[in-house]
Amino acid sequence: MRFIIFIVAVLLLAIVGGLFALEDPGYVLIARAPWSIEIALTLFIPLLLVLFLAVFVVFYIVARLIRIPRDVRRWRDRRQQRRARRVLISGLKYLAEGNWSEAETALMLSQRHSESPLLSYLGAACAAQAQEQVGKRDEYLAHAHQHSPGDTLAIGLVQAYLQHLAHQDEQALATLSDLHQQHPQHPYVLKLLARVYRELRDWTELVELLPSLRRHSALSPPELDELEMITHRELLMLSLPSGSLDVLERAWNALPRNLRHHPTLIGIYARQLMQQEQWPAAETTLRKALEHSWDDTLVELYGRLQGGDVAEALETAEGWLGAHPDHPRLLLTLGRLARRAAQPGKARGYLEKTVQTAPTTEACLELGAVMEEQGEKDQALAAYRRGLESCGDRSRPPLPRGVRISTLGGFRRI
């Protein structure tokens, strides 16, 4: 194109020169002793242009001949790149289809002349991982680091994800720890790090990570709320083996305010208080929680209070009957508390109503225990049998205190 433009420009100059020469032809004298040449201007200008054009054409041809090897290399490189691009696309398609072996072969073939070998190596690493070839996976990731040292984030994320999939969570944690130091606000780094901490049950580190997860929207609000609850639940349960009330209280006080009303966490805390025989604290915790928000599990747990002022606890629970008159869990709780408060008549009334409303195994066994204490052994035996029959194939629940199954198939007080 440039050559054509140049020719047109030369012709235009020739035409303009010719027009001027028509008005005043003139001449050109070239003298060098002993010769001299005189040429009309109208002839000299075309000859000069022809000569210039010939010189230009010669130089152009020579330049093109010199550039032929380079042009051939460029053409070959472009051809190989187009072929590599097609092979890369095929490899990625195989990868999406789950044809792991074909994907690995195609992707490694494409990286030789690919414009983006990083994609080929990362895809091949994924294919090797799917075939459980961890050694080849790590080899491909090492090649990716060598060819693209500036893409540590992308390579590290793929590496950590594949390590996590292969249950190599310690290695994944090491990879993600390095990435977290370099990219402390990256949402996906935070998300993977939280996933690995959870898999390793490292709740102490995970609870430290929760604010960053929320601040940078690494998880959706429901996912984050669930993770926060699970993390604090596990931390609360970790305090149990210590047997230390101080450890338990520190774990409870570390809970965010919004989780201190969560029924699951309150239940765990109350159970641990009971195991440490902190009956007044357990009663206060459950009572305040139920006054704040009704929960069946906490109501049932309230009925398992063994110490403290049981009569006062019974009176408190009876106050809930107004809002929940026929609630099976509440009636069972009232029966248990009345029995522990040495009020067998009231306990029997609550338990009989419970069995009428919801004949659960626990209610039948509790009623049988009260009947046995009142000397009605046949009715007690019938209640026990009804309770055990209601279990079906499920595991048998613990019997009420002081009762066990005899070797003759009946029940006997210990």
Protein Blocks (a to p, Z undefined) as FASTA:
>chain_A
ZZmmmmmmmmmmmmmmmmmmmmmnopcdddddfbdcdddfklmmmmmmmmmmmmmmmmmm
mmmmmmmmmmmmmmmmmmmmmmmmmmmmmmmmmmmnopaklmmmmmmmmmmmgcblmlmm
mmmmmmmmmnopaklmmmmmmmmmmmmmmlmmmmmmmmmmmmmmnopaklmmmmmmmmmm
mmmmbmklmmmmmmmmmmnopaklmmmmmmmmmmnopacfklmmmmmmmmmmmmmmmmmm
nopaklmmmmmmmpcfklmmgmklmmmmmmmmmmnopmklmmmmmmmmmmmogcfklmmm
mmmpfghjfklmmmmmmmmmmmmmmlmklmmmmmmmmmmnopaklmmmmmmmmmmmmccf
klmmmmmmmmmmnopaklmmmmmmmmmmmnmmaccddddehiacdfkopacdZZ
